[in-house]
Amino acid sequence: MAYQTVFERVELKYLLSEEQKQKVLQAMKSYMSLDQYGRTTIRNIYFDIDNYRLVRHSIEGPVYKEKLRIRSYSQTQPNGSIVINDGYIVVCGPTQGDTATLDYDTSAEINGGTFIGIGAMNMAQTFSSSAQGVISVTVGEQEAGTQITVTDQDGNEILSYTPQLAYNAIIISSPELVVGNTYTVNAGTISGETTAK
């Protein structure tokens, strides 16, 4: 007898308006009751690489798929603390409004890894403490696809990234950035020197 090692999972997902949601809940009311799990708040952050290979692979419908995500089953606290110890993190935020690339109330520290944040300068915050160099600059209104490069005093490229969204503020931290050293940041036609904090 052969064992089946791959199973087909079929999901149908529907986007409901608030009115439709209320009608569905009303129709379910006589059949289901709310238990302790009914008010669980599940939050997901999905990760991918620069060329969106993971999501593109998933769309192709392979037998085996991979997803990288952080999942929380409880309510997160707004404007809490941020701690980054490792990894390669890219945050692309909006260029307008009151939402910033980093948004915290207590503290934001980076102890390792690479962080590239692009977005709006309106409520821009940078890391409150770090074990490595941090660069935070504004670069005027830059269109999506405008490359960012960071070079050291000898002209060696430290980092390069091409955002897929428009931006006007940049926050970068990397183990290769040394606190107190001067670096040149280029974004489109904007170029200037800054000291890593």
C-alpha positions in Angstrom: 0.0 0.0 0.0 1.4 3.4 -1.0 1.3 6.3 1.5 0.2 9.7 0.3 2.9 12.2 1.3 1.5 15.3 -0.4 -2.0 16.5 0.4 -4.0 19.0 -1.6 -5.4 21.9 0.5 -8.0 24.1 -1.1 -8.9 27.4 0.4 -11.6 29.8 -0.7 -11.2 33.3 0.7 -13.7 36.1 0.4 -13.4 39.7 1.1 -16.6 40.9 2.9 -17.9 44.3 3.5 -18.8 45.2 7.0 -22.5 44.8 6.1 -21.9 41.3 4.7 -19.8 40.3 7.7 -22.7 41.3 10.1 -25.1 39.2 8.0 -22.8 36.2 8.1 -22.4 36.5 11.9 -26.2 36.9 12.3 -26.8 33.7 10.2 -24.3 31.8 12.4 -25.7 33.0 15.7 -28.2 30.1 16.2 -25.5 27.5 15.4 -22.4 28.7 17.0 -21.4 30.4 20.3 -18.4 32.5 21.1 -15.8 30.6 23.2 -12.5 31.8 24.7 -10.8 31.6 21.3 -13.3 33.7 19.5 -11.6 37.0 20.3 -8.0 36.0 19.5 -6.1 38.6 17.6 -3.7 36.9 15.1 -1.1 39.2 13.5 1.3 38.1 10.8 4.4 39.7 9.3 5.6 37.9 6.1 9.2 38.2 4.9 10.6 37.9 1.5 13.8 38.7 -0.4 14.5 41.7 -2.7 13.1 40.1 -5.8 10.0 38.7 -4.0 11.1 35.2 -4.9 9.1 33.5 -2.1 5.8 35.0 -3.0 6.4 34.5 -6.7 7.3 30.8 -6.1 4.1 30.4 -4.1 2.0 31.9 -6.9 3.5 29.3 -9.3 1.7 26.6 -7.3 4.5 24.3 -6.4 4.0 21.0 -4.5 6.1 22.4 -1.6 6.0 26.0 -0.5 8.0 28.0 2.1 6.8 31.1 4.0 8.8 33.1 6.5 6.7 34.9 9.0 6.3 36.1 12.5 3.0 35.4 14.1 1.5 36.8 17.2 -1.7 35.4 18.8 -2.2 38.2 21.3 -2.8 41.9 20.9 0.4 43.8 20.3 1.0 47.0 22.2 1.1 50.1 20.0 4.2 52.3 20.3 6.1 49.8 22.5 9.8 48.9 22.3 11.8 47.5 19.4 14.8 45.3 19.7 16.8 44.0 16.6 19.6 41.5 17.2 20.2 40.0 13.8 18.9 39.5 10.3 18.4 41.6 7.2 15.4 43.8 7.6 13.9 46.2 5.1 11.0 48.5 6.0 9.3 50.5 3.2 7.0 53.0 4.7 4.7 55.7 3.3 6.1 59.0 2.2 3.1 61.0 3.6 1.0 61.0 6.7 1.8 60.4 10.3 3.2 56.8 9.9 7.0 56.5 10.2 9.4 53.7 9.3 10.2 53.3 13.0 7.4 54.1 15.4 8.0 53.4 19.1 7.3 55.0 22.4 9.8 53.5 24.8 13.0 52.6 22.9 14.3 51.1 19.7 17.7 49.4 19.8 19.7 47.5 17.2 22.5 45.2 18.4 23.2 43.3 15.1 22.1 42.7 11.6 21.3 45.0 8.8 18.3 47.4 8.9 17.2 49.5 5.9 14.2 51.8 6.5 12.8 54.1 3.9 9.7 56.3 4.1 8.4 59.6 5.3 10.2 62.2 7.3 7.1 63.7 9.0 7.3 61.6 12.2 10.6 60.0 11.5 12.4 58.4 14.5 15.7 56.7 14.5 17.2 54.1 16.9 17.5 55.3 20.5 20.5 53.0 21.1 22.7 50.8 19.0 25.7 48.6 19.2 26.7 49.5 15.6 26.6 52.6 13.4 23.3 54.1 12.4 22.7 56.6 9.6 19.5 58.7 9.5 19.1 61.3 6.7 16.4 63.0 4.6 17.0 63.1 0.8 14.1 65.1 -0.6 11.3 63.5 -2.6 12.7 60.3 -4.3 10.7 58.2 -6.8 10.3 54.4 -6.5 13.3 52.7 -8.1 15.8 55.4 -7.0 18.8 53.5 -5.8 20.5 54.3 -2.4 24.2 53.7 -1.9 26.4 54.2 1.1 30.1 54.5 0.7 32.9 54.9 3.2 35.7 57.6 3.2 37.8 55.6 0.7 34.9 55.2 -1.7 34.2 51.6 -0.9 30.5 50.6 -1.2 29.1 49.6 2.2 25.5 49.1 1.1 23.3 49.4 -1.9 19.5 49.1 -2.1 16.8 50.0 -4.6 13.4 50.7 -2.9 10.2 49.7 -4.7 8.4 52.7 -3.2 8.9 56.5 -3.2 10.7 57.9 -0.1 12.2 61.0 1.4 13.8 59.6 4.6 16.4 56.9 5.1 17.5 55.0 8.2 20.3 52.5 7.8 22.2 50.4 10.3 24.8 47.7 9.6 27.7 46.0 11.4 29.9 47.6 8.7 29.0 51.1 9.8 31.3 52.4 12.5 30.1 54.9 15.0 31.9 58.2 14.5 33.0 57.5 10.9 31.8 59.6 8.0 29.9 58.1 5.1 28.5 59.3 1.8 24.9 58.6 1.1 23.6 58.9 -2.5 19.9 58.8 -3.4 19.2 59.8 -7.0 20.8 63.3 -7.6 21.1 63.9 -3.8 24.5 63.2 -2.3 25.9 64.1 1.0 28.2 63.1 3.9 26.9 62.1 7.3 28.4 60.6 10.5 27.2 57.3 11.8 25.8 57.7 15.3 
